[in-house]
C-alpha cells in the first residue's frame, strides 16, 4: 500500500463517475497506516497535531472496521477514521480525519467514504457521531450543529463547526458533557 504519487494519477480531468467506478473502498488495515499518515501529512500538514480534534483522538485507537480507505489500483487516495469516544457517559464515535488527495477533490471520493463509514457505524449498532467540520459539507450526511454548551471539547473549537449526527433517531436527546476519547 502506497500513498498515491502524482504520476500514479490521471493527468487529464476525468468525469467523477468514471473515477468512482474504478475506486475500491475497504476497511483500513494495519499495513495501511503509513500511507494514511502520509496522506494526513500531505492534506493537513504539521499543524494537525495542535488541533483539538487531534487531541481528542490522541492515545485512542480508531476503529479499523469502521475506518475506511479509498484505493485507485494500489494507490491510497482517501481515508476516513472513526474513533470511539464518550460525551459525558454517552458512547459515541468521533469522525475524522476525512481526507482525499488534493488533486482528486470534488470527484466524490470523500462523500463516498462518508456514506460508507456512516452506514458501517449504523450497522454495527452505533448511535451518535461527532465531528468538527463545515456544516454545508456534512449536512447531507445527517450532521447538525451541536446545541451550545452540550459538548465540552478538550480545547478550543468554533461552536459552529461542532456537529453531530444521530444514527438512531433521538440518540442526541439529553446528551451533555465532556468529550473524551475511549
Secondary structure, 3 states (H helix, E strand, C coil): CEECCHHHCCCCCCCHHHHHHCEEEEECCHHHHHHHHHHHHHHHCHHHHHCHHHHHHCCCCECCCCCEEEEECCEEEEEEEEEEEEECCEEEEEEEEEEECHHHCCCCHHHHHHHHHHHHHHHCCCCEEEEECCHHHHHHHCEEECCCCCEECCCCCCHHHEEEEECCCCCCCCCCEEEEEC
